[in-house]
Amino acid sequence: MNLLKNKNKLHARKFSFIQRKIGKAPGTITYLGNREGMVSKITVLEYGPDIYQLHSPDNLEEILVHKGTSSVKWINVVGISDEELIGNLGAAFNLNPLVLEDTVHTNQRPKIDEYEDYIFGVFKMVYVGEDHHLIGEHVALVLMPDSVIVFQELEEDVFDGLRSRIQTQTGRIRANGADYLFFALIDGIIDNYFVVLESLSDRIEELEAEVYEQPTPETAYKIQRLKKDVLKIRKWVFPLRELVNRLIDTENTLITRDTKLYLRDAMDHSIEINESLQIYREMSMSLLEMYMSNVSNKMNEVMKVLTIMASIFIPLTFLAGIYGMNFEHMPELQWKYGYFVLLAVMVVIFVLMLIYFKKKRWL
């Protein structure tokens, strides 16, 4: 019932998205998502080898003040349902309307688009909530010569480690340009999938124990939920290898040769994640088969017990039926010990049948 309700909600949501999109020209900024009404929050992190500044601008002009400086700018936009703000920000940085359209389309498949002055990427950021609940978030990145604009749905993200490295000047990020920041953001998204994989692995182990020990109808629901989560993540992760490989092979001058070396490591991680997801997909499918098999075996055990009980009582019922007939001339009915002898015969038959079933290992 829960699966049916969730499926109906999903279909209704998709239909609502389609309705919002139908009839509009390509490049129209139309927010397609489930987090409408969120107040957008913009922060600008400006850094270099000898500079670190974090700003929270109140208007677009305060953002443009930092445009064109030699330091690297990380412009972070949280909340993408404000179509007017996204449009104004895109116009200020000369972003193509198609880029802005994909930025606010939360069902957009992961992709990389190269333009003359910037590179645009769409990714899915996933992290684990309570009770192994997976939270998916649409993230759009725009790489420019000295800046990276990050559009994300929620304030919660997987970039805290990256922010800490920038602040404490740990590693090489403060000594590199915007393309390295672009790589570091992608790498952070990819690396967090390993945390998600660990959560999936724990769920599979728990379900395996549950299937073997005491499967219930709730177990089947959990397995179906696991399968849906694996397929959803696989849909988001599967394109990553191709996208990262495209950045490695690009001739765009925005990606330097040194950064491409690090992108190769990100590609290796994406391959490993894809392979693990394929294994988990097969394991989730086998879990359902194991569940059905165990339920069937338990039903067979019940049927076996009932069949043995019926088999034992068939001859006893036969004897009781014979002496329950109302014929007048039945010699045993007049015999003084007839009742006790009949009971003794029934007990002997019962014991002999139990011994026979034990010998056959049916019990």
C-alpha positions as a Python dict, from the first residue, in 0.01 Angstrom:
ca = {
    (1, 'M'): (0, 0, 0),
    (2, 'N'): (283, 241, 88),
    (3, 'L'): (460, 163, -239),
    (4, 'L'): (138, 231, -431),
    (5, 'K'): (87, 564, -254),
    (6, 'N'): (447, 669, -319),
    (7, 'K'): (414, 567, -685),
    (8, 'N'): (96, 772, -724),
    (9, 'K'): (262, 1074, -561),
    (10, 'L'): (561, 1038, -795),
    (11, 'H'): (337, 1025, -1102),
    (12, 'A'): (140, 1328, -981),
    (13, 'R'): (465, 1520, -923),
    (14, 'K'): (600, 1434, -1269),
    (15, 'F'): (270, 1536, -1428),
    (16, 'S'): (285, 1867, -1240),
    (17, 'F'): (639, 1927, -1373),
    (18, 'I'): (524, 1853, -1727),
    (19, 'Q'): (233, 2094, -1692),
    (20, 'R'): (465, 2374, -1580),
    (21, 'K'): (695, 2312, -1875),
    (22, 'I'): (446, 2264, -2159),
    (23, 'G'): (410, 2555, -2399),
    (24, 'K'): (708, 2755, -2276),
    (25, 'A'): (992, 2857, -2504),
    (26, 'P'): (1336, 2693, -2466),
    (27, 'G'): (1545, 2885, -2219),
    (28, 'T'): (1250, 2994, -2005),
    (29, 'I'): (1350, 2992, -1639),
    (30, 'T'): (1089, 2769, -1476),
    (31, 'Y'): (1163, 2610, -1141),
    (32, 'L'): (1080, 2240, -1148),
    (33, 'G'): (1126, 2094, -802),
    (34, 'N'): (971, 2022, -463),
    (35, 'R'): (1132, 2300, -260),
    (36, 'E'): (940, 2606, -370),
    (37, 'G'): (924, 2920, -161),
    (38, 'M'): (1274, 2889, -16),
    (39, 'V'): (1446, 3221, 44),
    (40, 'S'): (1764, 3228, -162),
    (41, 'K'): (2090, 3287, 23),
    (42, 'I'): (2409, 3395, -152),
    (43, 'T'): (2762, 3384, -14),
    (44, 'V'): (3086, 3479, -186),
    (45, 'L'): (3407, 3308, -73),
    (46, 'E'): (3708, 3489, -215),
    (47, 'Y'): (4051, 3339, -168),
    (48, 'G'): (4406, 3324, -296),
    (49, 'P'): (4752, 3239, -162),
    (50, 'D'): (4741, 3543, 69),
    (51, 'I'): (4371, 3628, 88),
    (52, 'Y'): (4061, 3478, 245),
    (53, 'Q'): (3731, 3666, 265),
    (54, 'L'): (3375, 3545, 314),
    (55, 'H'): (3095, 3783, 214),
    (56, 'S'): (2717, 3765, 235),
    (57, 'P'): (2605, 4022, -24),
    (58, 'D'): (2259, 4177, 8),
    (59, 'N'): (2218, 4256, -360),
    (60, 'L'): (2357, 4177, -703),
    (61, 'E'): (2580, 4483, -714),
    (62, 'E'): (2776, 4360, -412),
    (63, 'I'): (2843, 4034, -596),
    (64, 'L'): (2962, 4209, -911),
    (65, 'V'): (3213, 4412, -709),
    (66, 'H'): (3428, 4098, -685),
    (67, 'K'): (3398, 4023, -1057),
    (68, 'G'): (3726, 4058, -1246),
    (69, 'T'): (3961, 4045, -947),
    (70, 'S'): (4261, 3811, -961),
    (71, 'S'): (4151, 3601, -663),
    (72, 'V'): (3929, 3294, -696),
    (73, 'K'): (3559, 3347, -618),
    (74, 'W'): (3324, 3075, -499),
    (75, 'I'): (2975, 3220, -543),
    (76, 'N'): (2734, 2992, -361),
    (77, 'V'): (2359, 3025, -424),
    (78, 'V'): (2136, 2825, -186),
    (79, 'G'): (1771, 2802, -293),
    (80, 'I'): (1696, 2802, -665),
    (81, 'S'): (1319, 2850, -667),
    (82, 'D'): (1351, 3230, -701),
    (83, 'E'): (1333, 3249, -1079),
    (84, 'E'): (1382, 3627, -1090),
    (85, 'L'): (1703, 3611, -885),
    (86, 'I'): (1842, 3328, -1099),
    (87, 'G'): (1760, 3524, -1414),
    (88, 'N'): (1927, 3843, -1288),
    (89, 'L'): (2236, 3656, -1171),
    (90, 'G'): (2261, 3476, -1504),
    (91, 'A'): (2230, 3802, -1696),
    (92, 'A'): (2503, 3962, -1481),
    (93, 'F'): (2745, 3680, -1571),
    (94, 'N'): (2626, 3645, -1933),
    (95, 'L'): (2499, 3289, -1887),
    (96, 'N'): (2298, 3129, -2167),
    (97, 'P'): (1921, 3103, -2094),
    (98, 'L'): (1945, 2727, -2157),
    (99, 'V'): (2198, 2707, -1873),
    (100, 'L'): (1962, 2889, -1640),
    (101, 'E'): (1675, 2665, -1749),
    (102, 'D'): (1875, 2353, -1655),
    (103, 'T'): (1990, 2517, -1332),
    (104, 'V'): (1634, 2530, -1193),
    (105, 'H'): (1524, 2197, -1346),
    (106, 'T'): (1585, 1955, -1058),
    (107, 'N'): (1508, 1647, -1269),
    (108, 'Q'): (1781, 1732, -1517),
    (109, 'R'): (2013, 1442, -1588),
    (110, 'P'): (2381, 1497, -1491),
    (111, 'K'): (2556, 1669, -1781),
    (112, 'I'): (2847, 1888, -1889),
    (113, 'D'): (2805, 2169, -2144),
    (114, 'E'): (3098, 2372, -2276),
    (115, 'Y'): (3054, 2731, -2383),
    (116, 'E'): (3305, 2984, -2507),
    (117, 'D'): (3356, 3160, -2173),
    (118, 'Y'): (3247, 2900, -1919),
    (119, 'I'): (3173, 2533, -1852),
    (120, 'F'): (2838, 2430, -1708),
    (121, 'G'): (2775, 2109, -1515),
    (122, 'V'): (2474, 1949, -1347),
    (123, 'F'): (2523, 1688, -1074),
    (124, 'K'): (2323, 1511, -803),
    (125, 'M'): (2448, 1545, -448),
    (126, 'V'): (2331, 1265, -217),
    (127, 'Y'): (2373, 1227, 157),
    (128, 'V'): (2228, 994, 419),
    (129, 'G'): (1962, 1114, 660),
    (130, 'E'): (1790, 941, 950),
    (131, 'D'): (1693, 575, 919),
    (132, 'H'): (1914, 538, 609),
    (133, 'H'): (1688, 783, 426),
    (134, 'L'): (1868, 919, 119),
    (135, 'I'): (1841, 1291, 49),
    (136, 'G'): (1908, 1391, -310),
    (137, 'E'): (1992, 1747, -406),
    (138, 'H'): (2024, 1911, -746),
    (139, 'V'): (2354, 2097, -791),
    (140, 'A'): (2460, 2311, -1086),
    (141, 'L'): (2817, 2437, -1130),
    (142, 'V'): (2945, 2710, -1361),
    (143, 'L'): (3322, 2741, -1414),
    (144, 'M'): (3448, 3078, -1533),
    (145, 'P'): (3808, 3205, -1563),
    (146, 'D'): (3829, 3328, -1204),
    (147, 'S'): (3503, 3212, -1048),
    (148, 'V'): (3281, 2912, -981),
    (149, 'I'): (2909, 2964, -928),
    (150, 'V'): (2736, 2688, -732),
    (151, 'F'): (2356, 2658, -739),
    (152, 'Q'): (2211, 2418, -483),
    (153, 'E'): (1864, 2349, -342),
    (154, 'L'): (1947, 2318, 29),
    (155, 'E'): (2198, 2474, 263),
    (156, 'E'): (2309, 2128, 373),
    (157, 'D'): (2577, 1992, 143),
    (158, 'V'): (2897, 1785, 126),
    (159, 'F'): (3141, 2076, 89),
    (160, 'D'): (3228, 2143, 455),
    (161, 'G'): (3563, 1969, 420),
    (162, 'L'): (3647, 2179, 116),
    (163, 'R'): (3552, 2502, 295),
    (164, 'S'): (3771, 2398, 588),
    (165, 'R'): (4069, 2332, 358),
    (166, 'I'): (4029, 2675, 201),
    (167, 'Q'): (3998, 2849, 537),
    (168, 'T'): (4292, 2673, 701),
    (169, 'Q'): (4501, 2681, 382),
    (170, 'T'): (4537, 2303, 393),
    (171, 'G'): (4645, 2127, 78),
    (172, 'R'): (4702, 2293, -257),
    (173, 'I'): (4364, 2457, -321),
    (174, 'R'): (4465, 2810, -218),
    (175, 'A'): (4755, 2797, -464),
    (176, 'N'): (4542, 2691, -761),
    (177, 'G'): (4284, 2857, -981),
    (178, 'A'): (3909, 2832, -1030),
    (179, 'D'): (3940, 2512, -1235),
    (180, 'Y'): (4087, 2332, -933),
    (181, 'L'): (3793, 2457, -721),
    (182, 'F'): (3560, 2322, -991),
    (183, 'F'): (3736, 1985, -968),
    (184, 'A'): (3731, 1990, -586),
    (185, 'L'): (3353, 2048, -584),
    (186, 'I'): (3295, 1759, -825),
    (187, 'D'): (3534, 1541, -628),
    (188, 'G'): (3346, 1622, -307),
    (189, 'I'): (3017, 1515, -464),
    (190, 'I'): (3170, 1193, -597),
    (191, 'D'): (3353, 1105, -274),
    (192, 'N'): (3035, 1140, -70),
    (193, 'Y'): (2883, 860, -278),
    (194, 'F'): (3116, 626, -88),
    (195, 'V'): (2932, 723, 232),
    (196, 'V'): (2605, 642, 54),
    (197, 'L'): (2747, 307, -61),
    (198, 'E'): (2843, 225, 298),
    (199, 'S'): (2485, 298, 406),
    (200, 'L'): (2352, 73, 128),
    (201, 'S'): (2592, -203, 234),
    (202, 'D'): (2468, -181, 595),
    (203, 'R'): (2107, -200, 479),
    (204, 'I'): (2181, -506, 266),
    (205, 'E'): (2348, -683, 560),
    (206, 'E'): (2055, -602, 790),
    (207, 'L'): (1803, -724, 533),
    (208, 'E'): (1999, -1045, 471),
    (209, 'A'): (1980, -1127, 844),
    (210, 'E'): (1611, -1035, 853),
    (211, 'V'): (1531, -1246, 547),
    (212, 'Y'): (1705, -1551, 694),
    (213, 'E'): (1576, -1517, 1050),
    (214, 'Q'): (1225, -1375, 1045),
    (215, 'P'): (1095, -1239, 713),
    (216, 'T'): (775, -1034, 735),
    (217, 'P'): (567, -836, 483),
    (218, 'E'): (757, -528, 608),
    (219, 'T'): (1079, -696, 493),
    (220, 'A'): (951, -703, 134),
    (221, 'Y'): (876, -329, 155),
    (222, 'K'): (1229, -260, 282),
    (223, 'I'): (1378, -462, -4),
    (224, 'Q'): (1170, -271, -258),
    (225, 'R'): (1281, 57, -103),
    (226, 'L'): (1643, -55, -122),
    (227, 'K'): (1605, -151, -489),
    (228, 'K'): (1451, 188, -569),
    (229, 'D'): (1733, 371, -388),
    (230, 'V'): (2002, 171, -570),
    (231, 'L'): (1841, 235, -908),
    (232, 'K'): (1796, 605, -831),
    (233, 'I'): (2160, 651, -728),
    (234, 'R'): (2280, 446, -1024),
    (235, 'K'): (2083, 675, -1255),
    (236, 'W'): (2263, 975, -1106),
    (237, 'V'): (2609, 816, -1089),
    (238, 'F'): (2618, 628, -1420),
    (239, 'P'): (2689, 940, -1635),
    (240, 'L'): (2972, 1062, -1408),
    (241, 'R'): (3243, 857, -1575),
    (242, 'E'): (3158, 999, -1916),
    (243, 'L'): (3129, 1355, -1780),
    (244, 'V'): (3462, 1350, -1596),
    (245, 'N'): (3629, 1188, -1896),
    (246, 'R'): (3492, 1468, -2112),
    (247, 'L'): (3654, 1727, -1884),
    (248, 'I'): (3983, 1538, -1909),
    (249, 'D'): (3972, 1529, -2289),
    (250, 'T'): (3847, 1885, -2336),
    (251, 'E'): (4059, 2140, -2516),
    (252, 'N'): (3890, 2423, -2330),
    (253, 'T'): (4156, 2648, -2177),
    (254, 'L'): (3951, 2684, -1857),
    (255, 'I'): (4073, 2338, -1748),
    (256, 'T'): (4449, 2331, -1702),
    (257, 'R'): (4671, 2030, -1759),
    (258, 'D'): (4750, 1997, -1387),
    (259, 'T'): (4380, 1987, -1295),
    (260, 'K'): (4319, 1716, -1555),
    (261, 'L'): (4558, 1491, -1361),
    (262, 'Y'): (4336, 1523, -1055),
    (263, 'L'): (4025, 1467, -1264),
    (264, 'R'): (4165, 1126, -1357),
    (265, 'D'): (4148, 1032, -990),
    (266, 'A'): (3785, 1146, -979),
    (267, 'M'): (3714, 930, -1284),
    (268, 'D'): (3867, 626, -1109),
    (269, 'H'): (3635, 688, -814),
    (270, 'S'): (3331, 718, -1040),
    (271, 'I'): (3419, 385, -1205),
    (272, 'E'): (3455, 218, -864),
    (273, 'I'): (3121, 360, -748),
    (274, 'N'): (2946, 241, -1063),
    (275, 'E'): (3086, -109, -1022),
    (276, 'S'): (2978, -121, -656),
    (277, 'L'): (2628, -3, -745),
    (278, 'Q'): (2600, -278, -1005),
    (279, 'I'): (2690, -534, -738),
    (280, 'Y'): (2441, -384, -492),
    (281, 'R'): (2173, -387, -761),
    (282, 'E'): (2224, -760, -814),
    (283, 'M'): (2232, -820, -439),
    (284, 'S'): (1906, -632, -386),
    (285, 'M'): (1741, -841, -657),
    (286, 'S'): (1872, -1162, -501),
    (287, 'L'): (1741, -1045, -162),
    (288, 'L'): (1389, -1038, -302),
    (289, 'E'): (1437, -1387, -447),
    (290, 'M'): (1567, -1509, -110),
    (291, 'Y'): (1269, -1352, 65),
    (292, 'M'): (1021, -1522, -169),
    (293, 'S'): (1208, -1852, -133),
    (294, 'N'): (1212, -1834, 249),
    (295, 'V'): (844, -1742, 265),
    (296, 'S'): (768, -2031, 32),
    (297, 'N'): (979, -2269, 244),
    (298, 'K'): (802, -2161, 562),
    (299, 'M'): (468, -2216, 391),
    (300, 'N'): (584, -2561, 280),
    (301, 'E'): (680, -2644, 640),
    (302, 'V'): (333, -2546, 757),
    (303, 'M'): (170, -2746, 479),
    (304, 'K'): (388, -3047, 564),
    (305, 'V'): (279, -3042, 928),
    (306, 'L'): (-86, -3008, 831),
    (307, 'T'): (-53, -3289, 577),
    (308, 'I'): (109, -3522, 834),
    (309, 'M'): (-165, -3445, 1085),
    (310, 'A'): (-430, -3515, 824),
    (311, 'S'): (-254, -3838, 723),
    (312, 'I'): (-249, -3958, 1086),
    (313, 'F'): (-617, -3890, 1142),
    (314, 'I'): (-738, -4042, 814),
    (315, 'P'): (-724, -4409, 939),
    (316, 'L'): (-853, -4304, 1281),
    (317, 'T'): (-1142, -4125, 1119),
    (318, 'F'): (-1201, -4433, 903),
    (319, 'L'): (-1235, -4656, 1208),
    (320, 'A'): (-1453, -4405, 1390),
    (321, 'G'): (-1670, -4377, 1079),
    (322, 'I'): (-1723, -4754, 1056),
    (323, 'Y'): (-1834, -4790, 1416),
    (324, 'G'): (-2039, -4475, 1394),
    (325, 'M'): (-2276, -4635, 1141),
    (326, 'N'): (-2623, -4713, 1269),
    (327, 'F'): (-2651, -5074, 1150),
    (328, 'E'): (-2828, -5310, 1387),
    (329, 'H'): (-2616, -5624, 1339),
    (330, 'M'): (-2259, -5520, 1424),
    (331, 'P'): (-2105, -5781, 1659),
    (332, 'E'): (-1849, -5548, 1810),
    (333, 'L'): (-2114, -5308, 1931),
    (334, 'Q'): (-2240, -5568, 2176),
    (335, 'W'): (-1893, -5670, 2294),
    (336, 'K'): (-1806, -5563, 2648),
    (337, 'Y'): (-1449, -5453, 2565),
    (338, 'G'): (-1514, -5332, 2208),
    (339, 'Y'): (-1481, -4960, 2290),
    (340, 'F'): (-1146, -5001, 2469),
    (341, 'V'): (-1004, -5229, 2201),
    (342, 'L'): (-1096, -4980, 1931),
    (343, 'L'): (-923, -4697, 2122),
    (344, 'A'): (-615, -4918, 2168),
    (345, 'V'): (-607, -4995, 1794),
    (346, 'M'): (-628, -4622, 1717),
    (347, 'V'): (-338, -4545, 1952),
    (348, 'V'): (-126, -4822, 1797),
    (349, 'I'): (-198, -4690, 1447),
    (350, 'F'): (-110, -4336, 1562),
    (351, 'V'): (224, -4449, 1712),
    (352, 'L'): (315, -4667, 1413),
    (353, 'M'): (251, -4379, 1172),
    (354, 'L'): (467, -4144, 1382),
    (355, 'I'): (750, -4399, 1377),
    (356, 'Y'): (712, -4438, 1001),
    (357, 'F'): (721, -4060, 942),
    (358, 'K'): (1027, -4027, 1165),
    (359, 'K'): (1203, -4305, 975),
    (360, 'K'): (1127, -4127, 647),
    (361, 'R'): (1251, -3801, 804),
    (362, 'W'): (923, -3628, 731),
    (363, 'L'): (913, -3507, 1089),
}
